[in-house]
Amino acid sequence: MQIILTALKAESSPIIDHFNLTKDKNFNFPVYGNDNIIVVGIGVGQANIQKRLECIHSYFSQEILQFINIGIAGGNPGETSIGQCYFIHKIDHYKTGKTYYPDILIRHPFKEQSIVTVQNVVKDDGEKYSGLVDMESAEIFRVASKLVKTHRLAFIKIVSDYMDDHTLSLSKNDIYSMVQSNISKIGSFLSDFNNLKLADKSILNNDDKIWIDKLILKFNFTETQKHKIIHLSKGYRLRKPKETFPKIMFSLQNTIKYRNKSFHEICEKLST
């Protein structure tokens, strides 16, 4: 079962309409659903997230759950486009300094971006943030990753503003239209994501883990590069369960340029 988490009614309404979901009166907070998809209103910010996710997880404890956060976000004007839908591969919590890496193992139709979760609405100085900004993603990941495996989490964000003077003037119709215009791609992703039936046992075998550890040690990859290698390795193993991992040539070079060049070459091999 797919649990779609939205902060605003205007974000959830296009999804509810598209999938013809009906209100579930068993909850004292907004829940709409059918046999396969549930939309849960978590409210703006982080206050209600833990209680509502734990409630939903307990209620549907007999189901295999996926949590998908869909909603609007502010974007850096130099790196994002208003109305564009982005898939989140890295989440930073501005207050705690913690970083989370969603572990998605299927191809998707979206551009990828990182996101920073903040405490309050940013309506000026948005250019100091690279990528996207929201108020929920980090807390959703923190809570949901304790309830389900990280490969059952996904974050899809639509840029609604550039965190400037126009941020607070967004109407419900503006937000509805932005989500609605991306609903076809979102629906396609949800279908593919739902078909990904993964056991909770480790995707990587012991030899795979040794191969990854050797790469990380030899090339001294950054934390972000390390997570990318692990992410792509899981996808490779799912697509090719009986094949060995690609052979990688090592060199005595020990420069950042060589490391980054090797990283991109390894990523290409794992993506084939």
C-alpha positions as CSV (number, residue, x, y, z in Angstrom):
1,M,0.0,0.0,0.0
2,Q,1.2,3.5,-0.9
3,I,0.9,6.2,1.7
4,I,1.1,9.7,0.1
5,L,2.0,12.4,2.6
6,T,1.0,16.0,1.9
7,A,1.3,19.2,4.0
8,L,-1.5,21.2,2.3
9,K,-5.0,20.4,1.1
10,A,-4.2,22.1,-2.2
11,E,-1.4,19.5,-2.7
12,S,-3.5,16.5,-1.8
13,S,-6.7,17.6,-3.7
14,P,-5.3,16.9,-7.3
15,I,-4.1,13.5,-6.1
16,I,-7.5,12.7,-4.4
17,D,-9.3,13.7,-7.5
18,H,-7.0,11.8,-9.9
19,F,-7.3,8.5,-8.1
20,N,-10.9,9.1,-7.0
21,L,-10.1,8.6,-3.3
22,T,-12.8,8.8,-0.6
23,K,-12.5,10.2,3.0
24,D,-11.7,7.7,5.7
25,K,-13.6,8.6,8.8
26,N,-11.6,6.2,11.0
27,F,-9.0,9.0,11.6
28,N,-9.3,12.4,13.3
29,F,-7.0,14.0,10.7
30,P,-7.3,14.1,6.9
31,V,-7.1,10.6,5.3
32,Y,-8.4,9.7,1.9
33,G,-7.9,6.4,0.1
34,N,-8.9,3.3,-1.7
35,D,-7.5,-0.3,-1.6
36,N,-4.1,0.7,-2.9
37,I,-3.4,4.4,-2.2
38,I,-3.9,6.5,0.9
39,V,-3.4,10.3,1.1
40,V,-2.6,11.6,4.6
41,G,-2.6,15.3,5.5
42,I,0.3,15.9,7.8
43,G,0.0,19.7,8.1
44,V,2.6,22.3,7.5
45,G,5.9,21.9,9.4
46,Q,7.0,19.0,11.6
47,A,4.7,19.1,14.6
48,N,2.2,16.4,13.5
49,I,4.4,14.1,11.5
50,Q,5.5,11.5,14.0
51,K,2.1,11.0,15.6
52,R,0.3,10.7,12.3
53,L,2.8,8.4,10.6
54,E,2.9,6.1,13.6
55,C,-0.9,6.0,13.7
56,I,-1.1,5.2,10.0
57,H,1.7,2.5,10.3
58,S,-0.1,0.9,13.2
59,Y,-3.5,0.9,11.5
60,F,-2.2,-0.7,8.3
61,S,0.3,-2.9,10.1
62,Q,-0.7,-6.0,8.0
63,E,0.3,-4.2,4.7
64,I,3.6,-3.6,3.0
65,L,3.8,0.1,3.1
66,Q,5.6,2.7,1.0
67,F,5.7,6.4,2.1
68,I,5.8,9.0,-0.6
69,N,6.0,12.7,0.3
70,I,4.5,14.9,-2.5
71,G,4.3,18.7,-2.3
72,I,5.6,22.1,-3.2
73,A,9.0,23.6,-2.2
74,G,10.9,26.8,-2.6
75,G,13.7,26.6,-5.2
76,N,17.0,28.3,-5.8
77,P,16.4,30.6,-8.9
78,G,19.7,29.6,-10.4
79,E,19.2,25.9,-10.2
80,T,15.5,25.2,-10.4
81,S,12.4,26.1,-12.4
82,I,9.0,27.0,-11.1
83,G,6.5,24.3,-11.8
84,Q,9.2,21.7,-12.3
85,C,8.9,18.4,-10.5
86,Y,12.0,17.1,-8.8
87,F,13.0,13.8,-7.2
88,I,14.9,14.2,-3.9
89,H,18.1,12.3,-3.5
90,K,19.5,14.1,-0.4
91,I,17.8,15.8,2.6
92,D,19.5,18.2,5.0
93,H,18.0,19.3,8.2
94,Y,19.0,22.9,8.7
95,K,18.6,23.0,12.5
96,T,20.1,19.6,13.4
97,G,22.7,19.4,10.7
98,K,21.7,15.8,9.9
99,T,21.7,14.5,6.4
100,Y,19.5,11.8,5.0
101,Y,19.7,9.9,1.7
102,P,16.5,8.4,0.2
103,D,17.3,5.0,-1.2
104,I,15.4,4.6,-4.5
105,L,16.2,1.7,-6.7
106,I,14.1,2.3,-9.8
107,R,14.4,4.7,-12.7
108,H,12.0,7.7,-12.6
109,P,10.9,10.5,-15.0
110,F,12.1,13.4,-12.8
111,K,15.2,15.6,-12.5
112,E,16.9,15.1,-9.2
113,Q,17.7,17.7,-6.5
114,S,18.7,18.0,-2.9
115,I,16.5,19.7,-0.3
116,V,17.0,21.5,3.0
117,T,14.3,21.3,5.6
118,V,13.9,24.5,7.7
119,Q,11.7,25.6,10.6
120,N,10.0,28.6,9.1
121,V,8.8,29.8,5.7
122,V,11.7,31.4,3.8
123,K,10.4,34.5,1.9
124,D,13.7,36.2,1.2
125,D,17.3,35.4,0.9
126,G,16.4,32.1,-0.9
127,E,19.5,32.2,-3.0
128,K,21.6,31.1,0.0
129,Y,20.1,27.7,-0.2
130,S,21.2,25.4,-3.1
131,G,18.5,23.2,-4.5
132,L,15.1,23.1,-2.8
133,V,13.7,24.1,0.6
134,D,10.7,22.8,2.5
135,M,9.5,22.3,6.1
136,E,8.8,18.6,6.3
137,S,11.1,16.2,4.4
138,A,13.8,15.7,7.1
139,E,11.3,14.9,9.8
140,I,9.3,12.6,7.5
141,F,12.5,10.7,6.7
142,R,13.6,10.5,10.3
143,V,10.2,9.1,11.4
144,A,9.4,6.9,8.4
145,S,12.8,5.3,8.2
146,K,12.1,3.8,11.6
147,L,8.9,2.3,10.4
148,V,9.9,0.9,7.0
149,K,13.0,0.2,5.0
150,T,14.5,3.3,3.3
151,H,13.8,1.8,-0.1
152,R,10.2,2.2,0.7
153,L,10.5,6.0,0.9
154,A,10.3,8.6,-1.8
155,F,10.2,12.4,-2.0
156,I,8.7,14.3,-4.9
157,K,8.8,18.1,-4.8
158,I,7.4,20.8,-7.2
159,V,9.0,24.2,-7.2
160,S,6.3,26.8,-6.3
161,D,8.4,29.9,-5.7
162,Y,11.9,31.3,-5.5
163,M,11.5,32.2,-1.8
164,D,11.0,35.9,-2.6
165,D,8.3,38.5,-2.2
166,H,5.8,36.3,-4.2
167,T,6.1,33.3,-1.8
168,L,3.3,34.3,0.5
169,S,0.9,35.3,-2.4
170,L,0.6,31.7,-3.7
171,S,-3.1,30.8,-3.9
172,K,-4.7,27.4,-3.4
173,N,-5.5,27.3,-7.1
174,D,-1.9,28.0,-8.0
175,I,-0.7,25.1,-5.9
176,Y,-3.5,22.8,-7.2
177,S,-2.5,23.6,-10.8
178,M,1.2,22.9,-10.2
179,V,0.5,19.4,-8.7
180,Q,-2.2,18.7,-11.4
181,S,0.2,19.6,-14.2
182,N,2.6,16.9,-13.0
183,I,0.0,14.3,-12.0
184,S,0.6,12.1,-15.1
185,K,4.4,11.7,-14.3
186,I,3.6,11.2,-10.6
187,G,1.0,8.5,-11.4
188,S,3.5,6.7,-13.6
189,F,6.1,6.8,-10.9
190,L,3.7,5.5,-8.3
191,S,2.8,2.6,-10.5
192,D,6.4,1.7,-11.1
193,F,7.3,2.2,-7.4
194,N,4.4,-0.1,-6.4
195,N,5.6,-2.8,-8.7
196,L,9.0,-2.9,-6.9
197,K,8.5,-5.8,-4.6
198,L,11.5,-5.9,-2.3
199,A,12.1,-8.3,0.5
200,D,13.3,-6.7,3.7
201,K,16.5,-8.8,3.7
202,S,19.7,-7.2,2.4
203,I,19.7,-6.6,-1.4
204,L,23.5,-6.8,-1.4
205,N,25.3,-10.1,-0.7
206,N,28.6,-10.3,1.2
207,D,30.7,-10.2,-1.9
208,D,28.9,-7.1,-3.1
209,K,29.6,-5.3,0.2
210,I,33.3,-6.2,0.0
211,W,33.4,-4.8,-3.6
212,I,31.8,-1.5,-2.4
213,D,34.0,-1.2,0.7
214,K,37.1,-1.7,-1.5
215,L,36.0,1.1,-3.9
216,I,35.3,3.5,-1.1
217,L,38.6,2.8,0.5
218,K,40.7,3.0,-2.7
219,F,39.1,6.2,-4.0
220,N,38.4,7.9,-0.7
221,F,34.9,8.9,-1.9
222,T,33.0,11.7,-0.2
223,E,29.9,10.8,1.9
224,T,27.6,11.8,-1.0
225,Q,29.6,9.8,-3.5
226,K,29.6,6.8,-1.1
227,H,25.8,6.8,-0.8
228,K,25.4,7.2,-4.6
229,I,27.6,4.1,-5.2
230,I,25.6,2.1,-2.7
231,H,22.4,3.2,-4.2
232,L,23.5,2.3,-7.8
233,S,24.9,-1.0,-6.6
234,K,21.6,-2.0,-5.2
235,G,19.9,-1.2,-8.5
236,Y,22.5,-3.1,-10.4
237,R,22.0,-6.2,-8.1
238,L,18.3,-6.1,-8.6
239,R,18.6,-5.9,-12.4
240,K,21.4,-8.5,-12.6
241,P,21.0,-10.8,-9.6
242,K,23.5,-13.4,-10.9
243,E,26.2,-11.2,-12.4
244,T,29.3,-10.1,-10.7
245,F,30.0,-6.4,-10.3
246,P,32.0,-4.6,-13.0
247,K,35.8,-4.8,-12.9
248,I,37.3,-1.5,-11.8
249,M,40.9,-0.5,-12.7
250,F,42.8,1.1,-9.9
251,S,45.6,3.6,-10.2
252,L,48.3,5.1,-8.0
253,Q,46.9,8.5,-8.7
254,N,45.4,10.1,-5.6
255,T,43.9,13.4,-6.8
256,I,40.4,14.8,-6.4
257,K,40.2,15.1,-10.2
258,Y,41.0,11.4,-10.6
259,R,38.6,10.4,-7.8
260,N,35.8,12.4,-9.4
261,K,36.5,11.1,-12.9
262,S,36.6,7.5,-11.5
263,F,33.3,8.1,-9.6
264,H,31.5,9.1,-12.8
265,E,32.9,6.1,-14.7
266,I,31.8,3.7,-12.0
267,C,28.3,5.3,-11.8
268,E,28.0,4.7,-15.6
269,K,28.9,1.1,-15.3
270,L,26.5,0.5,-12.5
271,S,23.7,2.2,-14.4
272,T,23.9,0.0,-17.5
